[in-house]
Amino acid sequence: MALFSKKSKHLPAFWTNYENRFKEKIAADLNEITFVVLDTETTGFSFDEDRILSIGAVKIKHETIAVQEVMDVYLEQEKFNKDSVPVHGLLKNGQRNCISEINAMEQFLDYIGNAVIVAHHAGFDMGMLNMALNRNGLPNLKNKILDTGVLYKRTLIKTYLIQPKTNYTLDELAEKFSISKKDRHTALGDAYITAVAFLKIISRLKEKRKFSVKKLLH
């Protein structure tokens, strides 16, 4: 049951605080934009049936990963899917401190503010996060979203002989950019890998004559 009604004007203060952050315009200078690079671990791939198990995120400021400002939270497992355990390793009765979904959303909104969100195959993570918000009577996220899979393809040279793939996995990006996969398949670990890949992608995109922040965020 939703804790708050989206139709109600009585949305919680933490949502109002989050929404108010969007009165600030996003900077036109890349160095002045805060990016939040995130990943979620989930019980599966269904937006309706599955749930978020953990959220990991790192901030990028001045084109540098702010390693002291990370988010790493684990959610109480309302639903459990033993088939997904070999991927993420999160047991139902594990030893980690877990919080409720609504508390996780509150922490998440406070953490991201009006930052530009970056994720690999972002549609899935955004779908899961928006479903979690909606279950608790809250609206969808308002942030600008960037997908490293889409951005990476912009760096590739197209020829008749070489055509980009439809999708590139995070493993493929890690290999192409020589990024360690030590903590792969943990939310924070995957967020860090994505953040490093994002910075390398941005570096390549900046070499193109038509690069601009406006075009990047379009």
C-alpha positions in Angstrom: 0.0 0.0 0.0 1.4 3.4 -1.0 2.4 5.6 2.0 1.5 8.8 0.1 -1.0 9.5 -2.7 0.4 11.1 -5.8 -2.9 12.9 -6.3 -2.6 14.3 -2.8 -0.9 17.7 -2.2 0.5 16.2 1.0 3.7 14.7 -0.5 6.4 14.2 2.1 8.9 17.0 2.9 11.8 15.0 1.5 10.1 14.9 -2.0 9.4 18.7 -1.8 13.0 19.3 -0.9 14.1 17.1 -3.9 11.7 18.9 -6.3 12.8 22.3 -5.1 16.4 21.5 -6.2 15.2 21.7 -9.9 14.7 25.5 -9.5 18.4 25.6 -10.0 19.5 25.4 -13.7 22.0 22.9 -14.8 25.4 24.5 -15.5 26.5 25.0 -19.0 30.1 24.2 -18.1 30.9 20.4 -17.9 33.2 21.0 -15.0 30.3 22.6 -13.0 27.8 19.7 -13.5 27.4 17.1 -10.8 26.8 13.6 -12.2 25.5 10.7 -10.1 26.5 7.4 -11.6 24.4 4.6 -10.2 23.5 0.9 -10.5 20.8 -1.3 -8.9 20.8 -4.9 -8.0 17.4 -6.5 -8.3 15.5 -9.7 -7.8 14.9 -9.9 -11.5 13.9 -7.9 -14.6 10.2 -7.4 -14.2 9.2 -3.8 -13.2 6.0 -5.0 -11.8 7.0 -8.2 -10.0 10.6 -7.7 -9.0 12.2 -5.4 -6.4 15.4 -3.5 -5.8 17.9 -5.2 -3.5 20.6 -2.6 -3.4 21.5 0.8 -4.8 25.1 1.9 -5.4 26.1 5.4 -6.6 29.1 7.6 -6.9 29.3 11.3 -7.7 31.4 12.9 -10.4 32.4 16.6 -9.8 34.9 18.5 -11.9 35.2 15.4 -14.1 36.6 13.5 -11.1 35.0 10.7 -9.2 34.3 11.9 -5.6 35.2 8.7 -3.8 34.3 10.1 -0.4 30.7 10.7 -1.5 29.3 7.3 -2.3 25.9 5.8 -1.7 25.6 2.1 -0.8 22.3 0.9 0.6 20.6 -2.4 0.9 16.8 -2.8 1.0 14.7 -5.2 3.1 13.8 -8.1 0.9 10.1 -8.0 0.7 10.3 -10.5 -2.2 13.0 -13.1 -2.7 14.2 -14.8 -5.8 16.8 -17.5 -5.2 17.6 -17.7 -8.9 19.1 -14.2 -8.8 21.4 -14.9 -5.8 24.3 -16.3 -7.9 24.4 -13.0 -9.8 24.4 -10.5 -6.9 25.1 -12.8 -3.9 22.5 -11.1 -1.7 20.8 -13.6 0.6 17.4 -13.0 2.2 18.7 -13.3 5.7 22.2 -12.0 5.1 24.3 -10.0 7.6 24.0 -6.6 5.9 22.0 -3.8 7.5 18.9 -3.3 5.4 16.3 -0.5 5.3 12.8 -0.2 4.0 12.0 0.8 0.4 10.6 4.2 1.4 13.7 5.0 3.6 15.9 4.0 0.7 14.0 6.3 -1.7 14.4 9.1 0.8 18.1 8.6 1.1 18.4 8.3 -2.7 16.5 11.5 -3.4 18.6 13.4 -0.9 21.8 12.0 -2.4 21.0 12.7 -6.1 19.3 16.1 -5.8 19.2 17.7 -9.3 22.3 15.9 -10.5 22.5 14.4 -14.0 22.0 10.6 -13.5 24.3 8.3 -15.4 23.8 4.5 -15.7 24.6 1.7 -18.1 21.4 0.5 -19.8 19.7 3.3 -17.8 16.2 2.4 -18.8 16.1 -0.6 -16.5 17.5 1.2 -13.4 15.2 4.2 -14.0 12.2 1.9 -14.4 13.0 0.0 -11.2 13.6 3.2 -9.2 10.4 4.9 -10.6 8.4 1.8 -9.7 9.7 1.9 -6.1 8.8 5.6 -5.9 5.3 5.0 -7.4 4.6 2.1 -5.0 5.0 4.7 -2.2 2.8 7.3 -3.8 5.6 9.4 -5.2 6.1 10.8 -8.7 8.8 9.7 -11.2 12.4 11.1 -11.0 12.9 14.5 -12.5 16.6 14.2 -13.3 18.3 14.3 -16.7 19.4 10.8 -17.6 22.5 9.6 -19.6 23.1 6.1 -20.7 26.8 5.0 -21.1 25.7 2.4 -23.6 24.2 5.0 -25.9 27.1 7.5 -25.3 29.7 4.9 -26.1 28.2 4.3 -29.5 28.7 8.0 -30.3 32.4 7.6 -29.9 32.6 4.9 -32.6 33.6 5.4 -36.2 31.0 4.0 -38.6 32.1 2.6 -41.9 30.6 0.1 -44.4 32.8 -2.6 -42.9 32.4 -1.7 -39.2 28.9 -1.1 -37.7 28.3 -0.6 -34.0 26.5 -3.3 -32.1 22.9 -2.6 -30.9 24.0 -3.0 -27.3 27.3 -3.1 -25.4 27.5 -4.7 -22.0 29.2 -3.2 -19.0 31.7 -6.0 -19.2 32.5 -5.0 -22.8 33.1 -1.4 -21.8 35.3 -2.5 -18.9 37.4 -4.5 -21.3 37.6 -1.8 -23.9 38.7 0.8 -21.4 40.9 -1.6 -19.3 38.8 -1.1 -16.1 39.1 -3.6 -13.3 36.0 -5.8 -12.8 36.9 -6.8 -9.2 33.6 -5.8 -7.7 31.4 -6.6 -10.7 27.8 -7.4 -9.9 27.7 -5.3 -6.7 25.7 -2.1 -7.1 28.5 0.1 -5.9 31.1 -1.8 -7.8 29.1 -1.6 -11.1 28.5 2.1 -10.4 32.2 2.7 -10.1 33.0 0.8 -13.3 30.3 2.8 -15.1 31.7 6.1 -13.7 35.2 5.3 -15.0 33.8 4.3 -18.4 31.7 7.5 -18.5 34.7 9.7 -17.9 36.6 7.9 -20.7 33.7 8.3 -23.0 33.4 12.0 -22.2 37.0 12.4 -22.9 36.5 10.9 -26.4 33.4 12.9 -27.1 35.2 16.1 -26.2 37.6 15.5 -29.1 34.7 15.8 -31.5 34.3 19.2 -33.0 30.5 19.3 -32.5 30.6 18.4 -28.8 28.7 20.6 -26.4 27.1 20.1 -23.0 23.7 21.0 -24.5 24.0 18.3 -27.1 25.3 15.8 -24.4 22.2 16.4 -22.2 19.7 16.6 -25.1 
